[in-house]
Amino acid sequence: MGTISSAFHLISGALNADQAALSIVANNVANANTTGYTEEKPNWQENSPVCINGVYNGTGVTETGATSVRDRVLLERLDQQQQLAAASTSRLSALNTIQALFMPDSGSASATAGDIGSDITSFFNSFSSLEANPTNNAMRQEVLSAATTLAGDISNAADGLNAQRMAVDQEAAGVIPQVNALTGAIAQLNAQIQSTSPDGDAGVLEDQRQQDLSQLSQLIGVNQISTENNGLSITTTSGQTLVSEGSNNPITSGMVNGVTHFFVGTTDITGQLASAGGSLGGYLTARDQDIPGVLASLDQLSYGIATAVNAQNNAGIDLNGIGGTGVNPLNPPLNIFNQPAAVAGSAAAMTVTMADPNRIAAAGPAGGAGDNSNAATLAGLSNSATVNGKSPTDFYSNFVTMLGAAVAEVQTENTAQNASVTQLQNQNNSLSAVNLNDEAAAMQQLERSYQAASQVFTILNTIMTSALNLGVQTAVT
């Protein structure tokens, strides 16, 4: 009787274990399409054997619960790569918008700058035309018209860049509420995991935490630090704590010099975030480096053209026989463009201040009304090193080329980084995602195990019934 009772106990445990394992497999199948769900495997543990008269007898098996199939190192690598890809994606978006300002033939609605390269050529060519007929009013008016087009397109480009910078600034500021919501959710999940599963896999809670970490890594560059009791601390890449187990430190924002800066406590971390990754890092790189760099080049172009043309026009004599001395109110400077006080801001402020075409100084200081020597010199400025050691045309050509190269470089980085993200995601999916074929095979195996255990149970039940009826075979119902 003792042996039969032991067998009953052993096989009952097997049935319970198989049933629990079948429930785990069924849960995997049910969540096959659930985003972020990690496949779970049943844990089998052999019961401690019993020693009777020096002989060890097995006591069956226990199913001790499910463990999610996850590789934390792989997941952290994936998060890090997502930070890089998200940063280059947001930066590339900003750079494409910047480049569109200087591509009027692209059909882009944002191409408000016009063709500055052609404007420069047309402007200096208008002096060549005036050189051929220095007293012709139509030719003089063409100079002012070409100057107006050039100044308007340069100032429009500067306005577009400043508007783009403000738009990127708003995008960056909009990331912070999302970051704070995620760090708060991760802190809450930390507390739940540490209280419910301090020594083992927390299943769905860890799935939720990993989903939040994945989203966070696409927004901002972070480091992950495992702590006691299955907890997690999160810092910025520069070491500012965002999550410490069950608590989070929100990022705040404020305006500094007209743009949004970001703080943890009283520490300004804006510069650190720009190089840290995530979409926020890409936005900040575009806002604080790319756009100011393009605008600085445009300012140099504007300043160089305006100062050189104004100086040369003042060196000549206009159609009224007046030179640009500026000493007498009746003899003001012969400036075609507004004279910039400094390089910075000159592009946005560039305008044509000359309204009277007769004030164009086509003649040289010793020439008469029909002299064209200064017009020839003005036309020759197109080939003079008036803009940062280069001619205006060469400077602008190099500027456009460098902008295109920067866009191409970031595009290449982004393509490679996204490919790496896809590769890591595929690796993680092959390890952790639910494979319905595998689940079907596991379920079939468990069904057979359960059926076999049921058959043993039936046999034991028959034996037990016969024993109770003193060996008389009795039907068992």
C-alpha positions, 0 to 999 in steps of 0.5 A: 500500500505504501508503494502504491501510495508513493506512486500515486503521489509521484504521478500526481506531481507529474500531472500537475507539472505537465499541466502547469507547463502546458499553461505556460506554452498556452500563454506563449501562444496567446501572446505571440503577437504581443509587442514586447512579450518575451517567450517563457520556458517552464522550469523543471526541478527533480524532487529530492530522492528518498533513501530507503535501506540504502537505496535512493528512490526518485520522488518525481518532478516539480514545475517551479514556474516560468522564466523569460528567455532574454539576454540582457547584454543583447538588449542593452546593445540594442538600446545603445544602437537605437540611441545612435540611430535615433540621433542620426535620424533626427539630425538628418531630418533637420539637415535635409530641411536646411539643404532644401533651403539652398535647392530651389530647383528641387520643387520643395516648398521650403526652398525660400532662398532662391538660387544664391549662386546664380544671384551672385553671378547675375549681380556681378554680371550686371556690372559687366553690362553697365561697364559696356554702357555706363550712362544707361539708366536701364543697365543701372536699374538692372544692377539694383534689381540684381542686388535686391534679388541677391540680398533678398535670397540671402536674408530669406535663407537666414530667416529660414535657418533661424526658423528651422532652429526654432522648430528644432528647439521646439522638437527638442523641448517636446522630447522631455515630457516623454522622457520624464514619463518613461523614467517615472514608469521605469521607477515604478516597475523597479519597485514592483520587480524588487518587491515581487521578484528580487531574486529571479525573472519578473516576467511581464514586469520585466517585459514592460520595463524593457519596452520602456527602456527601448523607448527611452533609448530612442529619445535620449542617451542613457546608461543602465546599471543593474542594482540589488534585488533585480533593480535598475538605475539609469543615468545620462551618458555623462552620469546624471541620475535619472532613475535610482531604483524606485525613484526618478529625477525629472529633467526640467527645461528653461530658456537660455539665450533664446533657446531651450536648455535642460537641467537635472536639479540645477545642473545644465546638461544641455551640452552633454545631451547633444553628444549623448544620442537619442532623438534629443541628441540629434536635435541638439546637434542640429540646433547648436552646431549644424544650423549655426555653422551654416548661418555663420557661412551665410553671414561671411558671404553676406558680409564679404559681398556687402563690404567689398561692393560698398567700399568699391562703389564709394571709391568711384564717381556716380552719374552726378559726378559725386564721390562717396566721401560721406563728409557732406549731408549732400554727399552721403556714402554710395553704399549699395547694400546696408553696411554691416557692423559685424559678420554675425547677423549680416545675412539676415539684415542684408538689404539694398539701401540704394534707391537711385540708380544714378548713384552707382559709381561706374566711373573712376575717381578721375573719370567723367560721366562716360567712364567705366573703370570703376564698373569694371573693378566692381565686376572684377570683385566676382573673382576677388578673394573678398569672402574669407579668402575666396571669391564669392562664387567659390565660397558659396560653391564650397559652402553648398558642397560641404553642406551636401557632404555633411548630409551624405555623411549623416545619411550613410551613418544613419543607414548603417546604424539602422541596419545594425538595429535591425540585425540586433532586433533579429537576433533578439527575436530569434532568441526571445520572440514566440515561435509558433512552430516551437510552441506547437512541438513543445505542446505536443511533447507535453501532451504525450507526457500528460497522456503517459502520466494519465495512463500510469494513474489509471493503472495505479487506480486499477491496482488500488481498486483490486487491492481494496477488493482483496484481489478480486478484479473489479471494474473501475469507473 
